[in-house]
Amino acid sequence: MDAAALRALQAPIKDRYKSDADAALITLKAKGALDDTGIACKVETGRALAVAGLHPATGGSGMELCSGDMLLEALVACAGVTLKAVATALDIPLKSGQVFAEGDLDFRGTLGVAKDAPVGFRDMRLRFEVETDAPQDKLDQLLKLTERYCVVYQTIRSGPPVEVSLKRM
């Protein structure tokens, strides 16, 4: 897909959202079921069933997916798609590229071993490696716009309020 095709594809969508802001508000959903036998949660991904469980550093077998890994994978996926879309829109040719995400966890927090240890990622890093002949100023613009428009990155960075509830079935 080239820049013109992308613009043509998105133009009617953008026009609709400009004239009807409510049409742009969509609730994405995820659903999972607690495993009956193990410490795991079966998550419906829309394409397959993913089973998330404890990370081996907290006693897990390593057979299930770690939700921390899944968060990083979601960041990589969103950032990669966003980078590619922005590069296409700006007509920046990318011969190839890779996206890497890393996050540092102190599992003492998760396991309640040390109250001063944070629960969750302390630091995260997102890195792109691209093969391109584009000048550096274009790559700087590509990175800036990718950061601006990547939904998962902005969500992690901004930390929106999350409502949590529990109810009996």
C-alpha positions in Angstrom: 0.0 0.0 0.0 1.3 3.5 -0.8 0.5 6.9 0.7 -2.3 7.7 -1.8 -4.0 4.3 -1.2 -3.8 4.8 2.6 -5.2 8.3 2.4 -8.0 7.1 0.1 -8.8 4.3 2.5 -8.9 6.5 5.5 -10.4 9.7 4.1 -14.1 8.7 4.4 -13.5 7.4 7.9 -11.8 10.6 8.9 -14.6 12.7 7.3 -17.2 10.7 9.3 -15.4 11.2 12.6 -15.0 14.9 11.9 -18.7 15.3 11.3 -19.8 12.8 14.0 -17.4 12.6 16.9 -19.5 10.0 18.6 -18.9 7.6 15.7 -15.2 7.5 16.6 -15.9 6.3 20.2 -15.6 2.6 20.2 -15.3 0.3 23.2 -12.8 -2.5 22.7 -13.3 -5.5 24.9 -11.4 -8.5 26.1 -12.8 -11.5 27.9 -11.3 -14.4 29.8 -12.4 -17.4 31.9 -10.6 -18.6 35.0 -9.2 -22.0 34.6 -10.9 -24.7 36.7 -7.8 -26.6 37.6 -4.7 -24.4 37.5 -3.7 -20.8 38.2 -4.4 -19.6 34.7 -6.9 -17.5 32.7 -8.1 -18.4 29.2 -8.3 -15.2 27.2 -10.3 -15.0 23.9 -8.1 -13.1 21.4 -10.5 -13.1 18.5 -8.3 -15.4 16.6 -7.5 -18.1 19.1 -7.6 -18.9 22.8 -4.6 -17.8 24.8 -4.0 -19.2 28.2 -2.2 -16.9 30.6 -0.6 -18.1 33.8 2.1 -17.4 36.3 5.5 -16.4 35.1 8.2 -19.0 36.1 9.7 -16.3 38.4 6.5 -16.5 40.4 6.1 -20.3 40.4 4.6 -20.8 36.9 5.5 -23.7 34.7 6.3 -21.5 31.7 3.7 -23.4 29.7 1.2 -20.5 29.8 1.6 -17.1 28.4 2.8 -14.4 30.9 0.6 -11.4 30.9 3.7 -9.1 31.2 5.0 -10.6 28.0 1.6 -10.2 26.4 1.6 -6.5 27.3 5.0 -6.1 25.7 3.8 -8.0 22.6 0.8 -5.7 22.4 3.1 -2.7 22.5 5.3 -4.2 19.8 2.3 -5.0 17.6 0.7 -1.6 18.0 4.0 0.3 17.6 4.9 -1.7 14.5 1.6 -1.2 12.8 1.7 2.5 13.7 5.3 3.0 12.4 4.4 1.2 9.2 1.2 3.3 8.7 3.1 6.6 9.4 5.9 5.6 7.1 3.4 4.9 4.4 1.5 8.1 4.9 4.8 10.1 4.8 6.1 8.2 1.9 9.1 7.0 3.8 10.3 3.7 2.1 11.2 1.0 4.6 13.0 -2.0 3.2 12.6 -3.9 6.4 12.4 -3.3 10.1 12.0 -4.8 13.6 10.4 -3.7 16.8 11.7 -4.6 20.2 10.1 -4.0 23.6 11.6 -4.8 27.0 10.4 -4.2 30.5 12.1 -4.6 33.9 10.1 -6.2 36.7 11.1 -6.8 40.3 9.1 -9.9 41.2 9.5 -9.2 44.9 6.7 -6.7 44.5 4.4 -9.1 42.7 5.0 -11.8 45.3 4.6 -9.4 48.3 8.1 -10.1 49.5 9.2 -6.5 49.7 6.7 -3.6 50.2 9.2 -1.1 48.7 9.4 -3.2 45.5 7.0 -1.9 42.8 4.3 -4.2 41.4 4.5 -3.8 37.6 7.2 -2.7 35.2 9.8 -0.3 36.6 11.2 0.6 33.2 10.2 -0.1 29.7 12.1 0.3 26.4 10.7 0.4 22.9 13.2 0.3 20.0 12.8 0.3 16.3 15.5 -0.9 13.8 14.7 0.0 10.2 16.5 -0.5 6.9 15.9 2.7 4.8 17.6 5.3 2.8 15.4 8.1 4.2 17.2 11.1 5.7 17.5 11.4 9.5 15.1 14.3 9.7 12.4 12.1 8.1 13.2 9.3 10.6 13.0 11.7 13.5 9.5 12.7 12.2 8.6 9.1 11.8 9.5 8.3 15.4 7.7 11.4 16.8 4.5 10.6 14.9 4.7 6.9 15.8 4.9 7.8 19.5 2.0 10.3 19.1 -0.4 7.8 17.4 0.5 4.5 19.0 -2.5 3.6 21.1 -0.8 1.1 23.4 2.3 3.3 23.9 0.1 6.3 24.8 -2.0 4.2 27.1 1.0 2.9 29.0 2.6 6.3 29.0 -0.4 8.2 30.2 -1.8 5.7 32.6 -5.5 6.4 32.3 -7.9 5.7 35.2 -9.0 2.1 35.3 -12.2 1.1 37.2 -12.0 -2.3 38.9 -15.0 -4.2 40.3 -15.9 -7.6 41.5 -19.3 -9.1 41.6 -20.7 -12.5 42.4 -22.1 -14.5 39.5 
